[in-house]
Amino acid sequence: MPNLDYSTLDLLWQNHPAWRLLNSPHAPLIAAFLHRAFVAPNQRLIAQADLTEALEDELFGLRERLGHEAFPKPALEYLNDWAGNDKGWLRKFYRQGSDEPYFDLTPATEKAIVWLGTLSERAFVGTESRLLTLFELLKQMSEGSETDPETRIAELRKRRNEIDAEIARAEAGELALLDDTALKDRFQQFTALARELLGDFREVEHNFRGLDRRVRERIALWEGAKGELLEEIMGERDAIADSDQGRSFRAFWDFLMSSRRQEELSALLERVLALQPVAELKPDTRIRRVHYDWLEAGEHTQRTVAELSRQLRRFLDDQAWLENRRIMEILHGIEAKALSLRECQPAGEVMSIAEAGADIELPMERPLHTPSVKPRICDIALEAGDDEVDAGALFSQIVIDKAQLARHIRHALQDKPQITLAELCLRHPLQYGLAELVAYLQLGGDSFKIAVDEQAEDVIVWRTVSGAGRELSKRARLPRVIFVR
């Protein structure tokens, strides 16, 4: 339970962006528009032009209802004001390789919007499913922390007996079904938890972004040794990755990236949404693909970590270049001083170096004389051959675009968890024959996860043109190669 004494609440009232939003005179406009633009469609990034146009439409409708003096400023001015440091409701930034600003919702704003949604009156408030969830969580914690093998075995046997009894009742035709109220109760809890999970992703991404910002600040202001900075940065990154939040996110990501789990989630959602009591609740259409929204939100977090790694690599490259430049400057300085002393050398002994050891040279260690072999070149005319050589073969080389092939694989894996090489070649026929097929196999070993089914065999066919200009059909027979997401 958080500490809610006067000092803590007063500090939050003065500094927390969510509280500032609730105190704003334009809070209904801000919360309604940002909910419609970001939260409801699970939109992570919106370009400035698109968000400005959407806000202009919103303001036009409000001015028609409330009068032209209701919101006098342009839409872009409102967005920049909401993204200011004194507000902190939006994050304005530039994406890598783009000169157009983008906007994203901050975790504090999403918390305020979600809390506002809980204020509306609900027609149905379920409590049974939440009580069962709490009871199940307590059981998991109790069983997961039990160190006595006898107690654990007794609990497992008890659970097995309950399952056997339930199987016996099902075989006898006695099926315990949930009534309509229980179905609605559990579906409401599932929807709330699914939305909360999307909000948690935005907060996890915000924490990693804060780490990235601190790393950039330290790199810009660091004046000490490079090793000390890297040790400090990597230590903090490991601390976040090994924290409770980092381990929980990693376990969630590993669970969700399983193709079997994704298919199971899709099947369960289709079945539950087809139930009549659930359909009466008129659920949001995005619930059907909420697990894909989780994947998209998780990818943003992964990109933030990748950007941190790129920043560290760029720092190492810059530092190495600066160190090499400093060495060359020192060498040039020594050369310049030596040249300046060439005409007026100092008198007497300037420097003496003591011999480190005696130079011993044995006669038999010297190599014998080896006469060099001079090539004898005869100046004769060619008796056979052609002076004119066709150089077209030098320019008829085939270059396989591996980046294009990798894009074909990624686009195919967006629609399905796995695809065979034969199916991929049917979608995108081979243009360069066997060379392109070998490039696909090389990508499978280097950049993508593949599986090879030795029991099945695929035949891949492509068209080519012979030297005489005739069109030929060639085929390759190989074990089934499967690209996995």
N, C-alpha and C positions, 0 to 999 in steps of 0.2 A: 504494500500500500504506500503510495507516494506521500511525502510530507507536505501537508496543506496548511501550514501555519501562516500567520499574517505576513511575515517577512518573505517567505517563498512566493506567496500569491501576489504580493506587491511587486516583487521583482518580475514575475511573469506578466503582470498587468502592464508594466512599463516597457518590457523588451520583447515579449514573445509575439511573432508575426500573427499567429492565429487569434490572439486576444485583440491585437490591433485591428484585424479584419472585422471582428465582431463589433468593435467600437466605431468603425467607420460609418459615416452617414450614407455611403454608397454600398453598404454591405449586401443588401438584396441584389443589386445589379452584379456585383463582383462574384458572389457565391453562385447565383443562377447561371451567369455566362460561363464561368470557369467549369462548373459542373457539366454543362452541356457540351463544352468544347473539349475538356480533358478527361474528366472522371467517367462519365457515362459511356463514351466509346473506347475507354482505355487508351487514349492517345498520349504518347510520350513527348513527342516533339512536333511543333507546328511552326512553319515558316512565318516570318513577320507579315508578309503580304497576305497570306491566307487568314491569319488570326485577325489582322486589321480589318479585312473585308467582312469577316463574320461579326466583329464587334460593331462595325458601321451599320450592318443590317439590324442588329439588336437595338442600337441607339435610335435608328430611324423609327422602328416600331414603337419604342417607348416615347419618343417625342410626339408621335402622332396621337398617342393616348394621353400623355401628361402635359403636353405643351412644349413649344420649342425651347423654352428656357430651362427645361428639366436637367439636361446634360449638355451644357454648351460647348465643351471642348471636343476636339477631334478624337477619333478612336485611337490613333497612334500615340497621342499625348497621354491618354488614360493608361495605355499599356506600359509606356515608359515610366509613368508614375508608379504603377503597381509593381514594377520590377526594380524600383529604386531601393537603395540600402535602408532608407527609413521605413519602407513598407515590407519588402521581402516576401511578397505574395507570388511573384513570378521570377523565374531565372532567365535572363537574357544572355545569350552567348552566340559564338560563331562555331560552326562545325568544322572539322578538319577538311581543308581543301575547298571551303565555300566562303564567299564574301557576303552572303545574305544572313542577317540575324535570325535566330530561332528562339522560341520561348518554350519553357517547360514549367510545370507546376511544382512548387516547393512542398515538402512533406507537411509543413505546418499548415499551409492552406488546405491541403487535402484532409487533414485531421479536422479542421474547422468545418469544412463542407460535410464530412461524414457525420460529425456531431449534430449539425443542423438537421440532417436527415432523420436523426433519432427523435427530434422534437415533435414531428408530425404524429398524429393519432393513428394507430394501427387497428385495423378491423379485427385482426386475429393475433393474439400474443400467446405463443406456445412456451411451455415451461418443462414439459416432460422430457423432451429430447436433450435439453441442456442439463437437466439433472442426471440423465443417464450418461451423458458425456463426461460430467464431472466425476461420477462414480467410476467410469471406465478408466479415466486418467489416474485416479487414486489407486486402482487395482494395478495398473501398469507400473506406477512408481513403486508400489509395495513389492510386487513380484520382481521387478527389475533390480531392486536393491537387496533382495534376499540372498544371503551368503550360505545358509544352511541347506545342503543338498536334500536332506530328508523332507524339509518343509516344501522345497520347490517341487520335488517329485510327488508329494501328496497333493499339491495344488494342481499339477498337471493331470494326475489321475482323476481328480474330482472333475476337472474340465472335460476329460475324455468320457467319463460316465455321463455327464450332461449331454454331450454330443451324441453318444450312443442312444440315450433315451429319446432325444429329438429325432434321430434317424428312425427309431422304431415307431414313433408316433406318425412320422411322415409315411412310412411303409403301410401303416394301418389306415391311411387316409385322413389323419388328423393334422391339418396344416394350420399353424398359427399365423394369421395374416394381420397386417396393420390396418386399422380402420382409416377412414378419410381424415379424421382429425390428426392422427399420429403422422400420416404422410405429409400433411400440410406443415405440421410442427417441424419435422425434420428437414423438409425442403427449405423452409424459412431460415433455419439455422445454417444449412449448407450455403445458401445465397449470401448470408451475412459474413460467414467465414471466408468465402471466396473473394468478396470485395475487400475485406480487411487484409487478405494476403496480398492483393495488388497494391494496396497502400503501403504495406510493409516493404515491398520491393522498392518503392520510390524512396523510402527512408534508408534502406540499405545502400542504394545507389548514392544517396546524398552523403552518407558517411564515407564511402570510398572516394567520392569527389572531394570531400574535405581533406582526406589524406593526400590526394594528388595535388591540391592547392598548397598544402603545407610543404610538400616536397619541392615544388617549383620555387616557393619563397626561399627555402634553405639553399637551393642550388644558386639562386640569384645573389644571395648575400654571403655565401660561404667563402671564407678566406683561408681556411686551414688545409690540412692534408686531405687528398681525395679519399683515401682509405677510411678515414674517420667518418667522413660524410656518408659513404656507402654503408658502413656498418650501422650508423644511426638510422638511416632511411630503411634499410632492409630489416632492422630490428623492429621498427614500428610497423612495417608491413606484415611481418610474421606475427606480431602481436594481434593485429586485426584479423588476420586469416585464422589464427588459432584461438580467437576469442569465442565465447558462446554463440554470438551472432554469426561469426564467420563459419564455424563448424556446422551450425544449423542450416545456413544457406548452402553449404557444400553438400550436405546430406540431402536436402530438398532437390538440388539440381541433379545429383546423381540418380535420385528416384524418378524424377520427371523425364530425364533424357532417355530412359529405357523405352524402346519402341513397344515392348509388350505392355508397359504401364499406360502408354498413350492410347493404344488400341483399347485397353480395358476401360480407361476413363471415358473414351468416346462411346463405347457400347453401353456403359452404365448410364451416361447422360441421356442417350437416345431413349433408353428404356424408361427411365424415370420421367422424362418430359412427356412421354406418351401416356402416362397415367392420368385418368380423368380428374382426380382431386388436385393434382399438380397443375393440370391445364386450366382448371377453374381459377387458380391464383394469377393467371396471365403473366407468367414470368418473362423477364427480359430476354430478348432473342439472343443476346451475347452470352447468356449462360451456357448455351449449347457448345460454344467454343472457348469456354473460360480457361481450359488448360492450355490452349494456344496463346491466350493472353498472358498466362503465367510464363510461358516460354519466352515470349517477346520481352516481357519485363525483365526476366533473368538475363537475356542477352545484353540488355543495356548495362547491367552490372558487370558482366564479363568484359564489355568494351571499355568500361572505365578502368578496370584492372590492366587491360592491354595497353591503354594509353599511358598509364603509369610506367609500365615497362619500357615503352618507347621513349618516354622522357628520360629515364635512367640511361638508356643506351645512347641517346643524343648527348647527354652530359659527358659520358665517357669519351665519345668521339671528339667533342669540343675540347675537353681537357687534354687529350693526347695531342691534338693539333697545337694547342697553346704551349705545352711543354716542349714539343719539337721546335717550335718557333723560338722559344727562349734559349734552347741549346745553340741554335744557329746564330742568334744574336751574340752570345758569349764568344763563339768561335770567330765571328767577324770582328769583334772587339779586340781579341788577341792578335789577329792578323794586322789590324790597323795600327796597334801599338808597336808591333814588330817592324812594320814598314817605316814608322816614324823614327825608330832608333837605328835604322840601317846606315844613315850617313854620319851619325855621331855616336859610334859605339863607345860604351864606357871602358875606361882603362882598367887594367888588372883583371884578376879572375872574377868572373861574374857568378858562375855556378859550377859546382863540382858534384859528380855522381860517383859514389863508391861502387866498385865492381861487386856484383852479387856472387860471382863464382868464377873459377878458372875456365877458359875455353879450351877444351880438349878435342882435337881433331885427329882421328886415327887414319892412317893412309888407306887401309882397305875399305873404309866407309865411303870413300869418294867414288862416284859412279865412273865407269869406263866410258871412253868416247864412243858414241853411236853415230855413224855417218847417216846423214839424211838421204832419203830416197827421193830423187827428182823425177817427176813424171815426164815421160817422153811423148810429145804431142806431134803427130804427123799431119802435115798440111796437105790433105788430099781432098779431092772433090767427092761428093756423095754419088755412089753408083746406083742406089735404089732409094725409093721413098718419095714423098711429095712435100715440096717446100711450103705449100699452103695447107694449113691445118684448120679445120672447122672448130672454132672456139664456142660454139653454141652449147656444147655439153657442159661447159664450165658454168653457164648461167641458167641451166635448166634444173637446178637443185630444188628440192622440195623442203619447205620449212613448215613444221607443224606448230600451230598456235596452241600451246598447252593451256594458256589462260582461257581461251574460248572453250576448250574441252572441259576445263574445270567448271566454267559457268554452266555448261550443259548438265553436269552432274549435280551441281547445287540446285538448279531450278527443278530438276526431277525429284530431288529429295525434299523439296518444300511441299510437294503434294502427297508423298507417300514415304513411309519410314525406310524403305529399301527398294532397290531397282537392280535388275540384272544388266550385265553388259550387252546382252542380245537385245533387250527392250530399249536400251539407250541408243543402240545403233539403228533400231527401227525408227525411233523418233528423229534422230539426226543421222541420216545415212553417211557412211564414210566417204569422204571426198578424195583422200590420198591413199586409200587401200591399207595395206599391211602396216605401213609406217604409222598411220593414225591409230590403228588398233593397238600397236605396241605402246604408243604414247598413252592411251587409256589405261593399259596395264601398269605402266610406270607411275601414273598419277595415283592409281589405287594403292601402290606400295608406299608412296611418299606423302601424299596430302590427304588421303581419305581412308576411312576404315573399310576393309573389304573382307568378304568371306568367300571361300572356294568350296563348292560342292562337288567332290570327286565322283559321286554316284550319278550325277546328271551331266548331260552333255549338250552344248548349244552349238548351232551352226550359224555363222555370221557371213552374210553374202554382201559383196559390193561390186560395182560396175567399174570397168576400166577400158582404156582404149589402147589397142596394140600399135606397134610401130607402123603397120600398114594402114592404120586408120579404122580398123574394125573394132566394134564395141564387144568386149568380152565380159563374162560373169565369172568372178572368182569367189571362193568360199574358204573359210577357215573353221576347223572343228576343234573345240577346246572345252575343258571342264567349265561348268557354270560359275561365272564370277559375279558376285553380288556386292554392290555398293550399299553400305549401311549408313544411316544418318548418325 
